[in-house]
Amino acid sequence: MAAAPDKPPFLSRLRHALVGRHEVPAGRGRNPGMLGHAPEPGPFDEPPAEPIELDGPLPWELRETETEDQK
């Protein structure tokens, strides 16, 4: 069942009722997030300015998987 041509979809109406009519710019390229609104950039969205030095080897969960070409 489609919405009437002059009536926006239910989730759009719900979002507008809850948080207002803020439109997300199409060029941001971010995950739409809760109710279709893009989250504000956070402190971990960009890499740090200073180089990172590890105390030991990289944990196995974060290591690149070895392919046959790399062996």
Stockholm file with secondary structure:
# STOCKHOLM 1.0

chainA/1-71         MAAAPDKPPFLSRLRHALVGRHEVPAGRGRNPGMLGHAPEPGPFDEPPAEPIELDGPLPWELRETETEDQK
#=GR chainA/1-71 SS CCCCTTSCCHHHHHHHHHHCSCCCCGGGCCCCCGGGCCCCCCTTSSCCSSCCCCSSSCCGGGSCCCCTTTC
#=GC SS_cons        CCCCTTSCCHHHHHHHHHHCSCCCCGGGCCCCCGGGCCCCCCTTSSCCSSCCCCSSSCCGGGSCCCCTTTC
//
